């Protein structure tokens, strides 16, 4: 992601595992992330 331009991204399964890692990376690179997951409590923890 050398030429990454911050955008809005939706990460499904973003509360755990690869989805969580991807969401964190996108935020670190300046993006805005929507975390979608069936486990609302875990998604809220990840968002914080």
mmCIF file of the N, C-alpha and C atoms, coordinates in Angstrom:
data_MODEL
# 
_entry.id   MODEL 
# 
loop_
_atom_site.group_PDB 
_atom_site.id 
_atom_site.type_symbol 
_atom_site.label_atom_id 
_atom_site.label_alt_id 
_atom_site.label_comp_id 
_atom_site.label_asym_id 
_atom_site.label_entity_id 
_atom_site.label_seq_id 
_atom_site.pdbx_PDB_ins_code 
_atom_site.Cartn_x 
_atom_site.Cartn_y 
_atom_site.Cartn_z 
_atom_site.occupancy 
_atom_site.B_iso_or_equiv 
_atom_site.pdbx_formal_charge 
_atom_site.auth_seq_id 
_atom_site.auth_comp_id 
_atom_site.auth_asym_id 
_atom_site.auth_atom_id 
_atom_site.pdbx_PDB_model_num 
ATOM 1   N N  . UNK A 1 1  ? 0.825   -1.180  0.000  1.00 0.00 ? 1  UNK A N  1 
ATOM 2   C CA . UNK A 1 1  ? 0.000   0.000   0.000  1.00 0.00 ? 1  UNK A CA 1 
ATOM 3   C C  . UNK A 1 1  ? 0.873   1.249   0.000  1.00 0.00 ? 1  UNK A C  1 
ATOM 4   N N  . UNK A 1 2  ? 1.843   1.260   -0.822 1.00 0.00 ? 2  UNK A N  1 
ATOM 5   C CA . UNK A 1 2  ? 2.757   2.389   -0.895 1.00 0.00 ? 2  UNK A CA 1 
ATOM 6   C C  . UNK A 1 2  ? 2.055   3.673   -1.325 1.00 0.00 ? 2  UNK A C  1 
ATOM 7   N N  . UNK A 1 3  ? 1.089   3.576   -2.239 1.00 0.00 ? 3  UNK A N  1 
ATOM 8   C CA . UNK A 1 3  ? 0.409   4.753   -2.782 1.00 0.00 ? 3  UNK A CA 1 
ATOM 9   C C  . UNK A 1 3  ? -1.007  4.865   -2.229 1.00 0.00 ? 3  UNK A C  1 
ATOM 10  N N  . UNK A 1 4  ? -1.167  4.565   -0.958 1.00 0.00 ? 4  UNK A N  1 
ATOM 11  C CA . UNK A 1 4  ? -2.484  4.570   -0.332 1.00 0.00 ? 4  UNK A CA 1 
ATOM 12  C C  . UNK A 1 4  ? -2.976  5.989   -0.125 1.00 0.00 ? 4  UNK A C  1 
ATOM 13  N N  . UNK A 1 5  ? -4.179  6.275   -0.568 1.00 0.00 ? 5  UNK A N  1 
ATOM 14  C CA . UNK A 1 5  ? -4.825  7.562   -0.326 1.00 0.00 ? 5  UNK A CA 1 
ATOM 15  C C  . UNK A 1 5  ? -5.972  7.307   0.659  1.00 0.00 ? 5  UNK A C  1 
ATOM 16  N N  . UNK A 1 6  ? -6.002  7.992   1.808  1.00 0.00 ? 6  UNK A N  1 
ATOM 17  C CA . UNK A 1 6  ? -7.047  7.754   2.800  1.00 0.00 ? 6  UNK A CA 1 
ATOM 18  C C  . UNK A 1 6  ? -8.444  7.845   2.201  1.00 0.00 ? 6  UNK A C  1 
ATOM 19  N N  . UNK A 1 7  ? -9.277  6.888   2.565  1.00 0.00 ? 7  UNK A N  1 
ATOM 20  C CA . UNK A 1 7  ? -10.635 6.804   2.066  1.00 0.00 ? 7  UNK A CA 1 
ATOM 21  C C  . UNK A 1 7  ? -11.511 6.231   3.167  1.00 0.00 ? 7  UNK A C  1 
ATOM 22  N N  . UNK A 1 8  ? -12.769 5.991   2.831  1.00 0.00 ? 8  UNK A N  1 
ATOM 23  C CA . UNK A 1 8  ? -13.668 5.277   3.724  1.00 0.00 ? 8  UNK A CA 1 
ATOM 24  C C  . UNK A 1 8  ? -13.699 3.825   3.266  1.00 0.00 ? 8  UNK A C  1 
ATOM 25  N N  . UNK A 1 9  ? -13.486 2.910   4.209  1.00 0.00 ? 9  UNK A N  1 
ATOM 26  C CA . UNK A 1 9  ? -13.480 1.482   3.907  1.00 0.00 ? 9  UNK A CA 1 
ATOM 27  C C  . UNK A 1 9  ? -14.470 0.776   4.814  1.00 0.00 ? 9  UNK A C  1 
ATOM 28  N N  . UNK A 1 10 ? -15.082 -0.280  4.305  1.00 0.00 ? 10 UNK A N  1 
ATOM 29  C CA . UNK A 1 10 ? -15.947 -1.150  5.100  1.00 0.00 ? 10 UNK A CA 1 
ATOM 30  C C  . UNK A 1 10 ? -15.242 -2.490  5.202  1.00 0.00 ? 10 UNK A C  1 
ATOM 31  N N  . UNK A 1 11 ? -14.982 -2.921  6.433  1.00 0.00 ? 11 UNK A N  1 
ATOM 32  C CA . UNK A 1 11 ? -14.309 -4.194  6.649  1.00 0.00 ? 11 UNK A CA 1 
ATOM 33  C C  . UNK A 1 11 ? -15.316 -5.150  7.278  1.00 0.00 ? 11 UNK A C  1 
ATOM 34  N N  . UNK A 1 12 ? -15.734 -6.164  6.526  1.00 0.00 ? 12 UNK A N  1 
ATOM 35  C CA . UNK A 1 12 ? -16.640 -7.170  7.068  1.00 0.00 ? 12 UNK A CA 1 
ATOM 36  C C  . UNK A 1 12 ? -15.805 -8.182  7.845  1.00 0.00 ? 12 UNK A C  1 
ATOM 37  N N  . UNK A 1 13 ? -16.356 -8.642  8.958  1.00 0.00 ? 13 UNK A N  1 
ATOM 38  C CA . UNK A 1 13 ? -15.593 -9.526  9.827  1.00 0.00 ? 13 UNK A CA 1 
ATOM 39  C C  . UNK A 1 13 ? -14.453 -8.781  10.505 1.00 0.00 ? 13 UNK A C  1 
ATOM 40  N N  . UNK A 1 14 ? -14.662 -7.496  10.741 1.00 0.00 ? 14 UNK A N  1 
ATOM 41  C CA . UNK A 1 14 ? -13.593 -6.636  11.237 1.00 0.00 ? 14 UNK A CA 1 
ATOM 42  C C  . UNK A 1 14 ? -13.341 -6.682  12.727 1.00 0.00 ? 14 UNK A C  1 
ATOM 43  N N  . UNK A 1 15 ? -14.082 -7.504  13.465 1.00 0.00 ? 15 UNK A N  1 
ATOM 44  C CA . UNK A 1 15 ? -13.917 -7.538  14.915 1.00 0.00 ? 15 UNK A CA 1 
ATOM 45  C C  . UNK A 1 15 ? -12.746 -8.400  15.361 1.00 0.00 ? 15 UNK A C  1 
ATOM 46  N N  . UNK A 1 16 ? -12.347 -9.355  14.537 1.00 0.00 ? 16 UNK A N  1 
ATOM 47  C CA . UNK A 1 16 ? -11.313 -10.308 14.940 1.00 0.00 ? 16 UNK A CA 1 
ATOM 48  C C  . UNK A 1 16 ? -10.434 -10.702 13.761 1.00 0.00 ? 16 UNK A C  1 
ATOM 49  N N  . UNK A 1 17 ? -9.308  -11.283 14.072 1.00 0.00 ? 17 UNK A N  1 
ATOM 50  C CA . UNK A 1 17 ? -8.445  -11.907 13.076 1.00 0.00 ? 17 UNK A CA 1 
ATOM 51  C C  . UNK A 1 17 ? -7.944  -10.972 11.989 1.00 0.00 ? 17 UNK A C  1 
ATOM 52  N N  . UNK A 1 18 ? -7.990  -11.478 10.755 1.00 0.00 ? 18 UNK A N  1 
ATOM 53  C CA . UNK A 1 18 ? -7.483  -10.730 9.607  1.00 0.00 ? 18 UNK A CA 1 
ATOM 54  C C  . UNK A 1 18 ? -8.273  -9.442  9.396  1.00 0.00 ? 18 UNK A C  1 
ATOM 55  N N  . UNK A 1 19 ? -9.576  -9.499  9.592  1.00 0.00 ? 19 UNK A N  1 
ATOM 56  C CA . UNK A 1 19 ? -10.400 -8.305  9.427  1.00 0.00 ? 19 UNK A CA 1 
ATOM 57  C C  . UNK A 1 19 ? -10.009 -7.203  10.393 1.00 0.00 ? 19 UNK A C  1 
ATOM 58  N N  . UNK A 1 20 ? -9.746  -7.589  11.627 1.00 0.00 ? 20 UNK A N  1 
ATOM 59  C CA . UNK A 1 20 ? -9.325  -6.607  12.634 1.00 0.00 ? 20 UNK A CA 1 
ATOM 60  C C  . UNK A 1 20 ? -7.970  -6.005  12.268 1.00 0.00 ? 20 UNK A C  1 
ATOM 61  N N  . UNK A 1 21 ? -7.036  -6.861  11.856 1.00 0.00 ? 21 UNK A N  1 
ATOM 62  C CA . UNK A 1 21 ? -5.701  -6.385  11.470 1.00 0.00 ? 21 UNK A CA 1 
ATOM 63  C C  . UNK A 1 21 ? -5.796  -5.425  10.286 1.00 0.00 ? 21 UNK A C  1 
ATOM 64  N N  . UNK A 1 22 ? -6.653  -5.750  9.321  1.00 0.00 ? 22 UNK A N  1 
ATOM 65  C CA . UNK A 1 22 ? -6.826  -4.882  8.159  1.00 0.00 ? 22 UNK A CA 1 
ATOM 66  C C  . UNK A 1 22 ? -7.427  -3.540  8.569  1.00 0.00 ? 22 UNK A C  1 
ATOM 67  N N  . UNK A 1 23 ? -8.446  -3.575  9.419  1.00 0.00 ? 23 UNK A N  1 
ATOM 68  C CA . UNK A 1 23 ? -9.066  -2.332  9.883  1.00 0.00 ? 23 UNK A CA 1 
ATOM 69  C C  . UNK A 1 23 ? -8.049  -1.449  10.597 1.00 0.00 ? 23 UNK A C  1 
ATOM 70  N N  . UNK A 1 24 ? -7.233  -2.047  11.456 1.00 0.00 ? 24 UNK A N  1 
ATOM 71  C CA . UNK A 1 24 ? -6.219  -1.280  12.176 1.00 0.00 ? 24 UNK A CA 1 
ATOM 72  C C  . UNK A 1 24 ? -5.203  -0.671  11.215 1.00 0.00 ? 24 UNK A C  1 
ATOM 73  N N  . UNK A 1 25 ? -4.784  -1.438  10.223 1.00 0.00 ? 25 UNK A N  1 
ATOM 74  C CA . UNK A 1 25 ? -3.816  -0.929  9.248  1.00 0.00 ? 25 UNK A CA 1 
ATOM 75  C C  . UNK A 1 25 ? -4.390  0.247   8.463  1.00 0.00 ? 25 UNK A C  1 
ATOM 76  N N  . UNK A 1 26 ? -5.637  0.130   8.042  1.00 0.00 ? 26 UNK A N  1 
ATOM 77  C CA . UNK A 1 26 ? -6.269  1.209   7.289  1.00 0.00 ? 26 UNK A CA 1 
ATOM 78  C C  . UNK A 1 26 ? -6.369  2.488   8.119  1.00 0.00 ? 26 UNK A C  1 
ATOM 79  N N  . UNK A 1 27 ? -6.703  2.346   9.400  1.00 0.00 ? 27 UNK A N  1 
ATOM 80  C CA . UNK A 1 27 ? -6.780  3.513   10.288 1.00 0.00 ? 27 UNK A CA 1 
ATOM 81  C C  . UNK A 1 27 ? -5.397  4.124   10.471 1.00 0.00 ? 27 UNK A C  1 
ATOM 82  N N  . UNK A 1 28 ? -4.384  3.271   10.675 1.00 0.00 ? 28 UNK A N  1 
ATOM 83  C CA . UNK A 1 28 ? -3.013  3.768   10.833 1.00 0.00 ? 28 UNK A CA 1 
ATOM 84  C C  . UNK A 1 28 ? -2.547  4.544   9.607  1.00 0.00 ? 28 UNK A C  1 
ATOM 85  N N  . UNK A 1 29 ? -3.067  4.174   8.433  1.00 0.00 ? 29 UNK A N  1 
ATOM 86  C CA . UNK A 1 29 ? -2.695  4.851   7.194  1.00 0.00 ? 29 UNK A CA 1 
ATOM 87  C C  . UNK A 1 29 ? -3.566  6.068   6.908  1.00 0.00 ? 29 UNK A C  1 
ATOM 88  N N  . UNK A 1 30 ? -4.452  6.424   7.856  1.00 0.00 ? 30 UNK A N  1 
ATOM 89  C CA . UNK A 1 30 ? -5.238  7.640   7.712  1.00 0.00 ? 30 UNK A CA 1 
ATOM 90  C C  . UNK A 1 30 ? -6.640  7.459   7.175  1.00 0.00 ? 30 UNK A C  1 
ATOM 91  N N  . UNK A 1 31 ? -7.082  6.230   7.000  1.00 0.00 ? 31 UNK A N  1 
ATOM 92  C CA . UNK A 1 31 ? -8.409  5.979   6.465  1.00 0.00 ? 31 UNK A CA 1 
ATOM 93  C C  . UNK A 1 31 ? -9.494  6.012   7.530  1.00 0.00 ? 31 UNK A C  1 
ATOM 94  N N  . UNK A 1 32 ? -10.722 6.084   7.095  1.00 0.00 ? 32 UNK A N  1 
ATOM 95  C CA . UNK A 1 32 ? -11.894 5.987   7.960  1.00 0.00 ? 32 UNK A CA 1 
ATOM 96  C C  . UNK A 1 32 ? -12.474 4.601   7.720  1.00 0.00 ? 32 UNK A C  1 
ATOM 97  N N  . UNK A 1 33 ? -12.750 3.858   8.797  1.00 0.00 ? 33 UNK A N  1 
ATOM 98  C CA . UNK A 1 33 ? -13.146 2.459   8.662  1.00 0.00 ? 33 UNK A CA 1 
ATOM 99  C C  . UNK A 1 33 ? -14.484 2.204   9.340  1.00 0.00 ? 33 UNK A C  1 
ATOM 100 N N  . UNK A 1 34 ? -15.355 1.511   8.626  1.00 0.00 ? 34 UNK A N  1 
ATOM 101 C CA . UNK A 1 34 ? -16.598 0.986   9.176  1.00 0.00 ? 34 UNK A CA 1 
ATOM 102 C C  . UNK A 1 34 ? -16.341 -0.488  9.449  1.00 0.00 ? 34 UNK A C  1 
ATOM 103 N N  . UNK A 1 35 ? -16.514 -0.904  10.703 1.00 0.00 ? 35 UNK A N  1 
ATOM 104 C CA . UNK A 1 35 ? -16.293 -2.301  11.072 1.00 0.00 ? 35 UNK A CA 1 
ATOM 105 C C  . UNK A 1 35 ? -17.649 -2.995  11.120 1.00 0.00 ? 35 UNK A C  1 
ATOM 106 N N  . UNK A 1 36 ? -17.823 -3.981  10.258 1.00 0.00 ? 36 UNK A N  1 
ATOM 107 C CA . UNK A 1 36 ? -19.060 -4.755  10.217 1.00 0.00 ? 36 UNK A CA 1 
ATOM 108 C C  . UNK A 1 36 ? -18.769 -6.169  10.706 1.00 0.00 ? 36 UNK A C  1 
ATOM 109 N N  . UNK A 1 37 ? -19.558 -6.632  11.684 1.00 0.00 ? 37 UNK A N  1 
ATOM 110 C CA . UNK A 1 37 ? -19.354 -7.970  12.220 1.00 0.00 ? 37 UNK A CA 1 
ATOM 111 C C  . UNK A 1 37 ? -20.637 -8.413  12.916 1.00 0.00 ? 37 UNK A C  1 
ATOM 112 N N  . UNK A 1 38 ? -20.886 -9.706  12.940 1.00 0.00 ? 38 UNK A N  1 
ATOM 113 C CA . UNK A 1 38 ? -22.056 -10.229 13.638 1.00 0.00 ? 38 UNK A CA 1 
ATOM 114 C C  . UNK A 1 38 ? -21.910 -10.106 15.152 1.00 0.00 ? 38 UNK A C  1 
ATOM 115 N N  . UNK A 1 39 ? -20.676 -10.047 15.636 1.00 0.00 ? 39 UNK A N  1 
ATOM 116 C CA . UNK A 1 39 ? -20.401 -9.915  17.066 1.00 0.00 ? 39 UNK A CA 1 
ATOM 117 C C  . UNK A 1 39 ? -20.268 -8.422  17.394 1.00 0.00 ? 39 UNK A C  1 
ATOM 118 N N  . UNK A 1 40 ? -21.378 -7.801  17.764 1.00 0.00 ? 40 UNK A N  1 
ATOM 119 C CA . UNK A 1 40 ? -21.400 -6.360  17.995 1.00 0.00 ? 40 UNK A CA 1 
ATOM 120 C C  . UNK A 1 40 ? -20.444 -5.941  19.109 1.00 0.00 ? 40 UNK A C  1 
ATOM 121 N N  . UNK A 1 41 ? -20.405 -6.695  20.202 1.00 0.00 ? 41 UNK A N  1 
ATOM 122 C CA . UNK A 1 41 ? -19.537 -6.333  21.326 1.00 0.00 ? 41 UNK A CA 1 
ATOM 123 C C  . UNK A 1 41 ? -18.073 -6.320  20.901 1.00 0.00 ? 41 UNK A C  1 
ATOM 124 N N  . UNK A 1 42 ? -17.647 -7.321  20.139 1.00 0.00 ? 42 UNK A N  1 
ATOM 125 C CA . UNK A 1 42 ? -16.255 -7.379  19.665 1.00 0.00 ? 42 UNK A CA 1 
ATOM 126 C C  . UNK A 1 42 ? -15.985 -6.259  18.674 1.00 0.00 ? 42 UNK A C  1 
ATOM 127 N N  . UNK A 1 43 ? -16.953 -5.936  17.829 1.00 0.00 ? 43 UNK A N  1 
ATOM 128 C CA . UNK A 1 43 ? -16.781 -4.849  16.863 1.00 0.00 ? 43 UNK A CA 1 
ATOM 129 C C  . UNK A 1 43 ? -16.623 -3.513  17.591 1.00 0.00 ? 43 UNK A C  1 
ATOM 130 N N  . UNK A 1 44 ? -17.382 -3.320  18.642 1.00 0.00 ? 44 UNK A N  1 
ATOM 131 C CA . UNK A 1 44 ? -17.279 -2.083  19.424 1.00 0.00 ? 44 UNK A CA 1 
ATOM 132 C C  . UNK A 1 44 ? -15.904 -1.989  20.103 1.00 0.00 ? 44 UNK A C  1 
ATOM 133 N N  . UNK A 1 45 ? -15.399 -3.106  20.637 1.00 0.00 ? 45 UNK A N  1 
ATOM 134 C CA . UNK A 1 45 ? -14.066 -3.104  21.260 1.00 0.00 ? 45 UNK A CA 1 
ATOM 135 C C  . UNK A 1 45 ? -13.000 -2.762  20.235 1.00 0.00 ? 45 UNK A C  1 
ATOM 136 N N  . UNK A 1 46 ? -13.104 -3.327  19.050 1.00 0.00 ? 46 UNK A N  1 
ATOM 137 C CA . UNK A 1 46 ? -12.141 -3.063  17.991 1.00 0.00 ? 46 UNK A CA 1 
ATOM 138 C C  . UNK A 1 46 ? -12.190 -1.593  17.579 1.00 0.00 ? 46 UNK A C  1 
ATOM 139 N N  . UNK A 1 47 ? -13.386 -1.054  17.477 1.00 0.00 ? 47 UNK A N  1 
ATOM 140 C CA . UNK A 1 47 ? -13.544 0.345   17.066 1.00 0.00 ? 47 UNK A CA 1 
ATOM 141 C C  . UNK A 1 47 ? -12.903 1.303   18.070 1.00 0.00 ? 47 UNK A C  1 
ATOM 142 N N  . UNK A 1 48 ? -12.958 0.949   19.333 1.00 0.00 ? 48 UNK A N  1 
ATOM 143 C CA . UNK A 1 48 ? -12.343 1.812   20.354 1.00 0.00 ? 48 UNK A CA 1 
ATOM 144 C C  . UNK A 1 48 ? -10.853 1.772   20.235 1.00 0.00 ? 48 UNK A C  1 
# 
